[in-house]
Structure formats: structure tokens, C-alpha cells
Amino acid sequence: MKIGKETWVEIHDIVLKPEERTGNLPEETKKVPLEMRLKGFLLEEAELGDRVKIRTVTGRIVEGTLLKENPVYEHGYGETFIPELLTIGQNLRAMLEVDHE
């Protein structure tokens, strides 16, 4: 199935092969390639698995293998509960209201 131009996608590429990596790495790290996953807007219609170019939100043009259409952000802070994150929005709104008055 074709994915349309300007669709939000995720790509993957190998930045460095294991033999190209620096020697100042732990042994288990040296054995694997340095990989990149990046999200952006597809520049030309393509199918999953195709080699494509994307435009990132910062305007960079990057090439890689098309992995996902409309990927979601899966970043988290692990299983750790961080109470400060609950009040950041409230605190910021309060500061902005004081500065605005």
C-alpha cells in the first residue's frame, strides 16, 4: 500500500557499521551498528520498506528505510514516578499569569 507524499513517517538507517565505530566503546557496544530512527514528512509517495527521503520538523532532508506511517511518540521515563512532572504545567501557568498582570 502506497503512503502519500507529506505523510508523517518514521525511517531507519545504519549510521555506522560495527567495524566503523570507535575503539573507545564497551565490547558489546562495538559489536552492533549505530542505528538512527527519525520522524518527518515523506517527500515522495512510497511503500513500507522503501528507501525514502523525509523532511524533519527542523527542515533537514534525511534518507532512510521507511518503517512506519503516522508513528507515535513512545518516549517515557520508565517505571519511575516523577511527581514534579504533575505540577509543571500548573506552575508555568501561574508564573505566566503573574508576568502578564
Secondary structure, DSSP 8 states (H G I E B T S, - for coil): --B-TT-EEEEEEEEE-GGGS-SSS-HHHHTS-EEEEEEEEESS-B-TT-EEEEE-TTS-EEEEEEEEES-------TT---THHHHHHHHHHHHHHHHH-
